[in-house]
Amino acid sequence: MSPRIIFWVSNLVRLLMVLLGAAFAAYMWGIKTGLVLGFLTIAVLFLIQLFYLQRLADWLDHPSSSRLPDGSGAWTDIFSRLYKLRRGDEKNQAELTEWLARFRQAMTLLPDGVVIMDDVLFLEWCNPAAEHHLGLSLAKDKGMRVTNLVRSPEFMDYIILGRYETPLTLSFRDRKLITHIIPFENRRQILVTHDVTESERIDMMRRDFIANASHELRTPLTVINGFLEIASLQPDLDLPTRNAHLKLMSEQGERMQRLVEDMLTLTRLESMDHLLRTEVIHMHGLLDQILQEANALSAGRHQISLVCEGPDIRGSADEIRSALTNLVTNAIRYTPENGQIQICWVNSAQGPRFSVQDNGIGISPEHISRLTERFYRVDKSRSRETQGTGLGLAIVKHVLLRHNAALLIESIPKEGSKFSAQFPANVIIEA
């Protein structure tokens, strides 16, 4: 039997019992008594229904499955159904809350900025990346118009024109952002920001590197091709001139070889940012070898001394050797004849420190911050004379970064320079 039929049958039976009771009272004590008793019974039943209606109204104001009222008769079925509906709603609400929390957590971890706005561009929500990109604060700026928060004429034009199918490249707060507005629903819009500052910087560095490398290779190739053309057009060229041409071509070929080797070294260092194979480096033996090479390069033109009082360390021996050799080689190249060069390896309060100090030409302060840039030269003519590639200090910087070390530069024009590699204390090999 269906619940609806049961509902009507039970209520008809109840009404029939009231009528029978009133009829029995009328038969026993008179019609007036029967009517009064029947009226009072119906009034009590009516008040009971009003009581349950009031309890239902109170519950509807603050619905909760934990405080659903009890009932009797038909109200039992009503409250039972309401309990099931409320439990379902609470379950759905809990799931929605969980999904919303997951969504916000996912949006929080995104590297791209996400801003949710209403149809008139009032801020409803944004993730931390958007706060960083656009200078927003969800706690302070919620409910404010985004165009009043992002003060940019380009952004205003983008909003006014409404051509959202094409992203906007926006220069804002010293960063370059790709911004895109995506309408969704009827009264919502999403503003997505993607920071391309670093990729633009890397692309510019790559373009500059290719241009500089091409320029550096063009000169020796021009010299070699020129002398080869002379040799082919003048087969009877006298021997001294031919030997002079061969010497210059050999020098230019060696210069190209050094340049290619340095470029390959830089490329290898940049492609192995997370692959540092460490080993024990015996610094006394390594610095003795570097000193011998320095004396050979100087050919007696400088006074080179070595102070080695520091500990052995852990790191990549080939990379450390390359970096320290570059620092010593630069000192020899840029120190005039009869100059003094002091190489030191000591243990400081901050950790082991390697330094090369000379009394050479020195460097002006405005150049120091750019010395580690690729192909940057303070004096291009002197760099060509010393056969430098312009990549040595860039290699030093990358090697030290891979070892959590820092390059320190001190220099006074016409008095000399001091280049130091400061290593952290945790690279020391305990005796």
RAQUIPE-V362254 format. One record per residue. N is the residue number from 0. SS is DSSP state (helix for helix, strand for strand, loop for the rest). Layout:
n=N ss=SS
n=N ss=SS
This chain:
n=0 ss=loop
n=1 ss=loop
n=2 ss=helix
n=3 ss=helix
n=4 ss=helix
n=5 ss=helix
n=6 ss=helix
n=7 ss=helix
n=8 ss=helix
n=9 ss=helix
n=10 ss=helix
n=11 ss=helix
n=12 ss=helix
n=13 ss=helix
n=14 ss=helix
n=15 ss=helix
n=16 ss=helix
n=17 ss=helix
n=18 ss=helix
n=19 ss=helix
n=20 ss=helix
n=21 ss=helix
n=22 ss=helix
n=23 ss=helix
n=24 ss=helix
n=25 ss=helix
n=26 ss=helix
n=27 ss=helix
n=28 ss=helix
n=29 ss=loop
n=30 ss=helix
n=31 ss=helix
n=32 ss=helix
n=33 ss=helix
n=34 ss=helix
n=35 ss=helix
n=36 ss=helix
n=37 ss=helix
n=38 ss=helix
n=39 ss=helix
n=40 ss=helix
n=41 ss=helix
n=42 ss=helix
n=43 ss=helix
n=44 ss=helix
n=45 ss=helix
n=46 ss=helix
n=47 ss=helix
n=48 ss=helix
n=49 ss=helix
n=50 ss=helix
n=51 ss=helix
n=52 ss=helix
n=53 ss=helix
n=54 ss=helix
n=55 ss=helix
n=56 ss=helix
n=57 ss=helix
n=58 ss=helix
n=59 ss=helix
n=60 ss=helix
n=61 ss=loop
n=62 ss=loop
n=63 ss=loop
n=64 ss=helix
n=65 ss=helix
n=66 ss=helix
n=67 ss=loop
n=68 ss=loop
n=69 ss=loop
n=70 ss=loop
n=71 ss=loop
n=72 ss=loop
n=73 ss=helix
n=74 ss=helix
n=75 ss=helix
n=76 ss=helix
n=77 ss=helix
n=78 ss=helix
n=79 ss=helix
n=80 ss=helix
n=81 ss=helix
n=82 ss=helix
n=83 ss=helix
n=84 ss=helix
n=85 ss=helix
n=86 ss=helix
n=87 ss=helix
n=88 ss=helix
n=89 ss=helix
n=90 ss=helix
n=91 ss=helix
n=92 ss=helix
n=93 ss=helix
n=94 ss=helix
n=95 ss=helix
n=96 ss=helix
n=97 ss=helix
n=98 ss=helix
n=99 ss=helix
n=100 ss=helix
n=101 ss=helix
n=102 ss=helix
n=103 ss=helix
n=104 ss=helix
n=105 ss=helix
n=106 ss=helix
n=107 ss=helix
n=108 ss=helix
n=109 ss=loop
n=110 ss=loop
n=111 ss=loop
n=112 ss=strand
n=113 ss=strand
n=114 ss=strand
n=115 ss=strand
n=116 ss=strand
n=117 ss=strand
n=118 ss=loop
n=119 ss=loop
n=120 ss=loop
n=121 ss=strand
n=122 ss=strand
n=123 ss=strand
n=124 ss=strand
n=125 ss=strand
n=126 ss=loop
n=127 ss=helix
n=128 ss=helix
n=129 ss=helix
n=130 ss=helix
n=131 ss=helix
n=132 ss=helix
n=133 ss=helix
n=134 ss=loop
n=135 ss=loop
n=136 ss=loop
n=137 ss=helix
n=138 ss=helix
n=139 ss=helix
n=140 ss=helix
n=141 ss=loop
n=142 ss=loop
n=143 ss=loop
n=144 ss=strand
n=145 ss=helix
n=146 ss=helix
n=147 ss=helix
n=148 ss=helix
n=149 ss=loop
n=150 ss=loop
n=151 ss=loop
n=152 ss=helix
n=153 ss=helix
n=154 ss=helix
n=155 ss=helix
n=156 ss=helix
n=157 ss=helix
n=158 ss=helix
n=159 ss=helix
n=160 ss=helix
n=161 ss=loop
n=162 ss=loop
n=163 ss=loop
n=164 ss=loop
n=165 ss=loop
n=166 ss=loop
n=167 ss=strand
n=168 ss=strand
n=169 ss=strand
n=170 ss=strand
n=171 ss=strand
n=172 ss=loop
n=173 ss=loop
n=174 ss=strand
n=175 ss=strand
n=176 ss=strand
n=177 ss=strand
n=178 ss=strand
n=179 ss=strand
n=180 ss=strand
n=181 ss=strand
n=182 ss=strand
n=183 ss=strand
n=184 ss=loop
n=185 ss=loop
n=186 ss=loop
n=187 ss=strand
n=188 ss=strand
n=189 ss=strand
n=190 ss=strand
n=191 ss=strand
n=192 ss=strand
n=193 ss=strand
n=194 ss=strand
n=195 ss=loop
n=196 ss=helix
n=197 ss=helix
n=198 ss=helix
n=199 ss=helix
n=200 ss=helix
n=201 ss=helix
n=202 ss=helix
n=203 ss=helix
n=204 ss=helix
n=205 ss=helix
n=206 ss=helix
n=207 ss=helix
n=208 ss=helix
n=209 ss=helix
n=210 ss=helix
n=211 ss=helix
n=212 ss=helix
n=213 ss=helix
n=214 ss=helix
n=215 ss=helix
n=216 ss=helix
n=217 ss=helix
n=218 ss=helix
n=219 ss=helix
n=220 ss=helix
n=221 ss=helix
n=222 ss=helix
n=223 ss=helix
n=224 ss=helix
n=225 ss=helix
n=226 ss=helix
n=227 ss=helix
n=228 ss=helix
n=229 ss=helix
n=230 ss=helix
n=231 ss=helix
n=232 ss=helix
n=233 ss=loop
n=234 ss=loop
n=235 ss=loop
n=236 ss=loop
n=237 ss=loop
n=238 ss=helix
n=239 ss=helix
n=240 ss=helix
n=241 ss=helix
n=242 ss=helix
n=243 ss=helix
n=244 ss=helix
n=245 ss=helix
n=246 ss=helix
n=247 ss=helix
n=248 ss=helix
n=249 ss=helix
n=250 ss=helix
n=251 ss=helix
n=252 ss=helix
n=253 ss=helix
n=254 ss=helix
n=255 ss=helix
n=256 ss=helix
n=257 ss=helix
n=258 ss=helix
n=259 ss=helix
n=260 ss=helix
n=261 ss=helix
n=262 ss=helix
n=263 ss=helix
n=264 ss=helix
n=265 ss=helix
n=266 ss=helix
n=267 ss=helix
n=268 ss=helix
n=269 ss=helix
n=270 ss=loop
n=271 ss=loop
n=272 ss=loop
n=273 ss=loop
n=274 ss=loop
n=275 ss=loop
n=276 ss=loop
n=277 ss=loop
n=278 ss=strand
n=279 ss=strand
n=280 ss=strand
n=281 ss=loop
n=282 ss=helix
n=283 ss=helix
n=284 ss=helix
n=285 ss=helix
n=286 ss=helix
n=287 ss=helix
n=288 ss=helix
n=289 ss=helix
n=290 ss=helix
n=291 ss=helix
n=292 ss=helix
n=293 ss=helix
n=294 ss=helix
n=295 ss=helix
n=296 ss=helix
n=297 ss=helix
n=298 ss=loop
n=299 ss=loop
n=300 ss=loop
n=301 ss=loop
n=302 ss=strand
n=303 ss=strand
n=304 ss=strand
n=305 ss=strand
n=306 ss=strand
n=307 ss=strand
n=308 ss=loop
n=309 ss=loop
n=310 ss=loop
n=311 ss=loop
n=312 ss=strand
n=313 ss=strand
n=314 ss=strand
n=315 ss=loop
n=316 ss=helix
n=317 ss=helix
n=318 ss=helix
n=319 ss=helix
n=320 ss=helix
n=321 ss=helix
n=322 ss=helix
n=323 ss=helix
n=324 ss=helix
n=325 ss=helix
n=326 ss=helix
n=327 ss=helix
n=328 ss=helix
n=329 ss=helix
n=330 ss=helix
n=331 ss=helix
n=332 ss=helix
n=333 ss=loop
n=334 ss=loop
n=335 ss=loop
n=336 ss=loop
n=337 ss=loop
n=338 ss=loop
n=339 ss=strand
n=340 ss=strand
n=341 ss=strand
n=342 ss=strand
n=343 ss=strand
n=344 ss=strand
n=345 ss=strand
n=346 ss=strand
n=347 ss=loop
n=348 ss=loop
n=349 ss=loop
n=350 ss=loop
n=351 ss=strand
n=352 ss=strand
n=353 ss=strand
n=354 ss=strand
n=355 ss=strand
n=356 ss=strand
n=357 ss=strand
n=358 ss=loop
n=359 ss=loop
n=360 ss=loop
n=361 ss=loop
n=362 ss=loop
n=363 ss=loop
n=364 ss=helix
n=365 ss=helix
n=366 ss=helix
n=367 ss=helix
n=368 ss=loop
n=369 ss=loop
n=370 ss=loop
n=371 ss=loop
n=372 ss=loop
n=373 ss=loop
n=374 ss=loop
n=375 ss=loop
n=376 ss=loop
n=377 ss=loop
n=378 ss=loop
n=379 ss=helix
n=380 ss=helix
n=381 ss=helix
n=382 ss=helix
n=383 ss=helix
n=384 ss=helix
n=385 ss=loop
n=386 ss=loop
n=387 ss=loop
n=388 ss=loop
n=389 ss=loop
n=390 ss=loop
n=391 ss=helix
n=392 ss=helix
n=393 ss=helix
n=394 ss=helix
n=395 ss=helix
n=396 ss=helix
n=397 ss=helix
n=398 ss=helix
n=399 ss=helix
n=400 ss=helix
n=401 ss=helix
n=402 ss=loop
n=403 ss=loop
n=404 ss=loop
n=405 ss=strand
n=406 ss=strand
n=407 ss=strand
n=408 ss=strand
n=409 ss=strand
n=410 ss=strand
n=411 ss=strand
n=412 ss=loop
n=413 ss=loop
n=414 ss=loop
n=415 ss=strand
n=416 ss=strand
n=417 ss=strand
n=418 ss=strand
n=419 ss=strand
n=420 ss=strand
n=421 ss=strand
n=422 ss=loop
n=423 ss=loop
n=424 ss=helix
n=425 ss=helix
n=426 ss=helix
n=427 ss=strand
n=428 ss=loop
n=429 ss=loop
n=430 ss=loop
